[in-house]
């Protein structure tokens, strides 16, 4: 029963995480756009930095922003904080359920660091906490007076942290923890800086004191950081579903490039909201950076090169039905034996791996027909990347990956007559 309960618990928490994340991202994007789009007509009251007229839901809204605080405390005040807190808390629960309780399957890679489950979990949690401590110290250093310099240093720090994660965790675990570290910074900004500063301002208003402008300025800076970090966090959280993003030794560099992509995309929208100008070069830069991401995902060093077999049959070119060609390949029998011994304990109608109620993604590899049917996924997950088996828990050898590559290549018509690479 625990297996079924844990499966549904994970699904429910993930659902909650996605819903709250949508609410948080939506409010973050809205308020940054609102702030940048404020206009300053002459008749504004003292202390008002700008106003905006908006239309939505069949009506009009007239919004004004007080740069420090209004003259008196309003009776009804809406706080935007629970979206952030709920997103982080549900995300951390998911992290525990999947990556810490299932560390031997998703987090630990014995070829990098043969960690105990408790050790890998402690490293992950410690990395999240250390990330906030370093970030907060940087934001309170003299760098806080220069946003460009501060963000440049933060970029280097996050990439360095991602590299260190990739040295001790599986590729999936490294990318996820890079995203979790950034998400922790964002929620801590809300919990430890933005809301406390706003609470002090409210208390000052109630006591008849004039709030310090510094409190609002600090909160605005952290809010802007959160805005620029949102898109990279979403990419990193989705990356665990795409092995070409995480199952490569360059995953830390991909994380760095994604930080830059998110920054230039947000710069486009923020500039448009503030000035009305559309900086189309931002999309060209984002496209070039994404092309670099794709290139890195296939860079040397992250996959075993397929080697030609001996004899004429190894280099035979097949035409026609790919399924027939794969079945007729001279490497099929050996490839089938490898899949049945290394993969079928999980990818079965009744998985033998503890804790699995169903085959991952409902992919079953129990018969020769199954293996041929999923040949393209086998190539993507076990040949072109090392995503499977997770953490290589079943000990799939490099030579066996080469055999799988030779089978897929010789059976799909991509093996040239002189025994070249697929």
C-alpha positions in Angstrom: 0.0 0.0 0.0 2.9 2.4 0.7 4.0 2.1 -2.9 0.6 3.3 -4.2 0.3 5.9 -1.5 3.7 7.3 -2.2 3.0 7.4 -5.9 -0.2 9.4 -5.4 1.4 11.6 -2.7 4.1 12.5 -5.2 1.6 13.3 -7.8 -0.5 15.4 -5.5 2.4 17.4 -4.2 3.7 17.9 -7.7 0.2 19.2 -8.7 0.2 21.6 -5.8 3.8 22.7 -6.7 2.9 23.5 -10.2 -0.3 25.4 -9.3 1.4 27.5 -6.6 4.4 28.2 -9.0 2.0 29.5 -11.6 0.5 31.8 -9.1 3.9 33.0 -7.9 5.4 33.5 -11.4 2.2 35.3 -12.5 2.2 37.8 -9.7 5.9 38.4 -10.0 5.7 39.1 -13.7 2.6 41.2 -13.2 4.0 43.5 -10.5 7.3 44.0 -12.3 5.4 44.9 -15.5 3.1 47.2 -13.4 6.1 48.9 -11.7 7.9 49.5 -15.0 4.8 50.7 -16.7 3.8 53.4 -14.2 3.4 56.9 -15.7 3.8 60.2 -13.9 1.2 62.9 -14.7 1.6 66.3 -13.0 -1.4 66.1 -10.7 -0.2 63.1 -8.7 -0.4 63.5 -4.9 2.8 63.8 -2.9 4.7 60.6 -2.4 3.1 58.9 -5.4 5.7 57.8 -7.9 3.4 56.9 -10.8 0.0 55.5 -11.8 -1.4 53.1 -14.3 -4.8 52.5 -15.9 -5.6 48.9 -16.8 -8.6 47.0 -18.2 -9.5 43.5 -17.4 -12.6 41.4 -16.8 -15.0 43.9 -18.2 -13.8 46.8 -16.0 -11.1 49.4 -15.5 -8.5 49.6 -12.7 -6.8 52.8 -11.5 -3.5 51.9 -9.7 -1.1 54.2 -7.9 2.3 53.4 -6.3 3.5 55.2 -3.2 7.4 55.1 -3.4 7.8 54.8 0.4 4.4 54.6 2.0 0.9 56.2 1.9 0.1 59.0 4.4 -2.0 56.6 6.5 -2.3 52.8 6.8 -5.2 51.5 4.7 -7.7 49.2 6.4 -7.5 46.5 3.8 -4.0 45.5 2.6 -3.3 42.4 0.5 0.0 40.7 1.0 1.7 38.7 -1.8 3.7 36.1 0.0 1.8 32.8 0.3 2.4 32.0 -3.4 6.1 32.0 -2.8 6.0 30.1 0.4 3.7 27.4 -0.9 5.8 26.9 -4.0 9.0 26.4 -2.1 7.5 24.2 0.6 5.8 21.9 -1.9 9.0 21.8 -4.0 11.0 20.8 -1.0 8.6 18.1 -0.1 9.0 16.8 -3.7 12.8 17.0 -3.4 12.6 14.8 -0.2 10.1 12.3 -1.7 11.9 11.8 -5.0 15.6 12.7 -4.6 16.3 12.1 -0.9 14.1 9.1 -0.2 15.0 7.8 -3.7 18.6 9.0 -3.6 20.0 5.7 -4.7 17.9 5.9 -7.9 17.9 9.6 -8.8 20.6 11.4 -6.9 23.6 9.2 -6.3 26.0 8.4 -9.1 28.6 5.9 -7.8 30.9 6.6 -10.7 31.2 10.2 -9.4 30.8 9.8 -5.6 29.7 6.6 -3.9 27.7 8.5 -1.2 25.4 7.0 1.4 21.8 8.1 1.1 22.0 10.3 4.2 25.3 11.9 3.0 23.9 12.8 -0.4 20.8 14.2 1.2 22.9 16.3 3.6 25.0 17.6 0.8 21.9 18.6 -1.1 20.3 20.4 1.8 23.6 22.0 2.8 24.1 23.3 -0.7 20.7 25.0 -0.7 21.4 26.7 2.7 25.0 27.7 1.7 23.6 29.2 -1.6 21.4 31.6 0.4 24.1 32.6 2.8 26.6 33.5 0.0 24.0 35.2 -2.1 22.7 37.3 0.9 26.2 38.3 1.9 26.9 39.4 -1.7 23.7 41.5 -1.8 24.7 43.2 1.4 28.3 43.9 0.3 29.4 47.1 -1.5 28.3 45.4 -4.8 24.7 46.2 -3.9 25.3 49.7 -5.3 26.0 48.3 -8.8 23.3 45.9 -10.0 25.3 44.9 -13.1 28.4 44.0 -11.1 26.4 42.2 -8.5 24.5 40.1 -11.1 27.7 39.2 -12.8 29.3 37.9 -9.6 26.1 36.0 -8.8 26.1 34.5 -12.2 29.7 33.2 -11.7 28.7 31.8 -8.3 25.6 29.9 -9.5 27.6 28.4 -12.4 30.3 27.3 -10.0 27.7 25.8 -7.6 26.2 23.9 -10.5 29.6 22.6 -11.5 30.2 21.3 -7.9 26.8 19.7 -7.9 27.6 17.9 -11.1 30.8 16.5 -9.6 29.0 14.8 -6.7 25.5 14.1 -7.9 23.9 12.4 -10.9 23.2 14.7 -13.9 19.5 14.8 -13.0 20.3 15.5 -9.4 22.8 18.2 -10.2 20.5 20.2 -12.5 17.6 19.8 -10.1 19.6 21.1 -7.1 20.9 24.0 -9.2 17.3 25.0 -9.8 16.3 24.3 -6.1 19.2 26.5 -4.9 18.0 29.4 -7.1 14.4 28.8 -6.0 15.6 28.9 -2.3 17.3 32.3 -2.9 14.0 33.6 -4.4 11.8 32.4 -1.6 14.3 33.5 1.0 14.3 37.0 -0.6 10.5 37.1 0.0 10.6 35.5 3.5 13.7 37.2 4.9 13.9 40.6 3.1 10.9 41.7 1.2 8.1 40.8 3.7 10.1 41.8 6.8 10.9 45.2 5.2 7.3 45.8 4.3 6.2 44.7 7.8 8.5 47.4 9.3 7.0 50.0 6.9 3.5 49.1 8.0 4.4 49.2 11.7 6.0 52.7 11.2 2.8 53.9 9.5 0.7 52.7 12.4 3.0 54.3 14.9 3.0 57.6 13.0 6.7 57.3 12.0 8.1 58.0 8.6 9.4 54.8 7.0 12.9 54.5 5.8 13.2 54.6 1.9 16.1 52.1 2.2 13.6 49.3 3.2 11.6 49.7 0.0 14.8 50.0 -2.2 16.2 46.7 -0.8 12.8 44.9 -1.3 12.6 46.2 -4.9 16.2 45.0 -5.7 15.5 41.5 -4.4 12.2 41.4 -6.3 14.0 42.4 -9.5 16.5 39.5 -8.9 13.6 37.1 -8.5 12.1 38.4 -11.8 15.3 37.7 -13.7 15.8 34.2 -12.1 12.3 32.9 -12.8 12.8 31.6 -16.4 16.0 29.7 -15.6 14.4 28.0 -12.6 11.5 26.7 -14.7 14.0 25.3 -17.2 16.1 23.6 -14.6 13.0 22.1 -12.9 11.8 20.7 -16.3 15.3 19.5 -17.3 15.0 16.2 -15.3 12.5 15.0 -18.0 15.0 15.6 -20.8 18.3 13.6 -20.7 20.0 15.6 -23.4 19.9 18.5 -20.9 21.0 16.7 -17.7 22.8 13.5 -18.7 25.9 15.2 -20.1 29.1 16.3 -18.5 28.3 19.8 -19.7 25.1 20.2 -17.8 26.6 22.8 -15.5 27.6 24.9 -18.6 24.0 24.5 -20.0 22.7 25.8 -16.7 24.9 28.9 -17.0 23.7 29.5 -20.6 20.1 29.2 -19.5 20.7 31.9 -16.8 21.8 34.2 -19.6 18.9 33.2 -21.9 16.4 34.0 -19.1 18.1 37.3 -18.4 18.0 38.6 -22.0 14.3 37.5 -22.4 13.3 39.3 -19.2 15.3 42.3 -20.4 13.3 42.5 -23.6 10.0 42.4 -21.7 11.1 44.7 -18.9 12.4 47.3 -21.4 9.2 47.1 -23.4 7.0 47.6 -20.2 9.2 50.6 -19.1 9.7 52.4 -22.4 7.6 50.8 -25.1 10.8 49.9 -27.0 11.1 46.4 -28.4 14.7 45.2 -28.3 14.6 42.5 -31.0 18.3 41.8 -30.6 17.4 40.1 -27.3 15.7 37.3 -29.2 18.6 36.8 -31.5 21.0 36.5 -28.6 18.6 34.1 -26.8 18.5 32.0 -30.0 22.3 31.9 -30.3 22.6 30.9 -26.7 20.1 28.2 -27.0 21.9 26.9 -30.1 25.0 26.7 -27.9 23.0 24.7 -25.4 22.0 22.2 -28.1 25.6 22.0 -29.2 26.9 21.3 -25.7 24.3 18.6 -25.2 26.1 16.6 -27.9 29.7 17.7 -27.2 32.4 15.0 -27.0 33.0 13.3 -23.7 29.3 12.6 -22.8 28.6 9.5 -24.9 30.4 6.4 -25.9 31.3 6.3 -29.5 29.8 3.3 -31.3 32.4 1.0 -32.8 32.0 -1.1 -35.9 31.6 -4.8 -35.5 33.8 -7.4 -37.3 32.8 -8.8 -40.6 30.6 -7.7 -43.4 27.3 -8.0 -41.4 28.4 -5.3 -38.9 28.4 -2.6 -41.6 25.4 -3.8 -43.6 23.0 -1.0 -44.6 19.3 -1.6 -44.2 16.5 0.1 -46.1 12.8 -0.1 -45.6 10.9 -0.8 -42.4 13.1 0.3 -39.4 11.4 -2.4 -37.2 12.3 -5.1 -39.6 15.8 -3.8 -40.0 16.3 -3.6 -36.2 15.0 -7.2 -35.8 17.3 -8.4 -38.5 20.4 -6.6 -37.2 23.3 -9.0 -36.2 23.6 -7.1 -32.9 19.9 -7.6 -31.9 20.3 -10.7 -29.9 23.1 -9.2 -27.8 21.3 -5.9 -27.4 18.1 -7.7 -26.3 20.0 -9.6 -23.6 21.5 -6.4 -22.3 18.2 -4.6 -22.1 16.5 -7.6 -20.4 19.3 -7.9 -17.8 19.9 -4.1 -17.2 16.5 -2.4 -17.7 13.6 -4.9 -17.5 13.6 -5.1 -13.7 12.0 -1.7 -13.7 10.5 -1.5 -17.1 8.1 -4.4 -16.6 4.4 -5.1 -15.9 5.3 -5.8 -12.4 8.6 -4.0 -11.6 11.1 -5.8 -9.3 12.7 -2.5 -8.1 11.4 -1.7 -4.6 9.0 1.2 -4.5 8.0 1.1 -8.2 4.3 0.3 -8.6 4.4 0.7 -12.4 7.0 0.9 -15.1 8.6 4.4 -15.4 6.5 6.4 -17.8 4.7 3.1 -18.5 7.5 1.9 -20.8 7.8 -1.9 -20.7 10.9 -3.7 -22.1 10.0 -7.3 -21.5 10.0 -8.7 -25.0 11.9 -8.3 -28.2 9.0 -6.5 -29.8 9.0 -4.0 -26.8 12.7 -3.4 -27.2 12.4 -2.7 -31.0 9.4 -0.5 -30.4 11.3 1.7 -28.0 14.6 1.7 -29.8 14.6 5.5 -30.3 14.1 6.0 -26.6 16.8 3.5 -25.7 19.2 5.4 -28.0 18.3 8.7 -26.4 18.4 7.5 -22.8 21.2 4.9 -22.8 23.4 5.7 -25.9 23.3 9.4 -26.7 23.1 10.1 -22.9 23.7 8.1 -19.8 20.3 9.0 -18.2 19.4 5.3 -17.9 19.7 3.4 -15.8 19.3 6.2 -13.2 22.7 6.6 -11.5 23.7 3.5 -13.5 22.3 1.4 -10.6 22.3 -1.8 -12.6 25.9 -1.3 -13.8 25.4 -0.9 -17.6 29.0 -1.1 -18.9 30.4 1.3 -21.6 31.0 -1.7 -23.9 27.3 -2.6 -23.5 26.3 0.9 -24.5 28.5 0.5 -27.5 26.7 -2.7 -28.4 23.3 -0.9 -28.1 24.7 1.9 -30.3 25.9 -0.6 -32.9 22.5 -2.4 -32.9 20.5 0.8 -33.4 23.0 2.2 -36.0 23.3 -1.0 -38.1 19.6 -1.7 -37.9 18.5 1.8 -38.8 20.5 2.4 -41.9 22.9 4.9 -40.4 26.0 2.6 -40.4 28.1 3.3 -43.5 29.8 0.6 -45.4 33.3 1.3 -44.1 32.3 0.9 -40.5 31.9 4.6 -39.6 30.1 6.0 -36.6 26.4 6.5 -36.4 
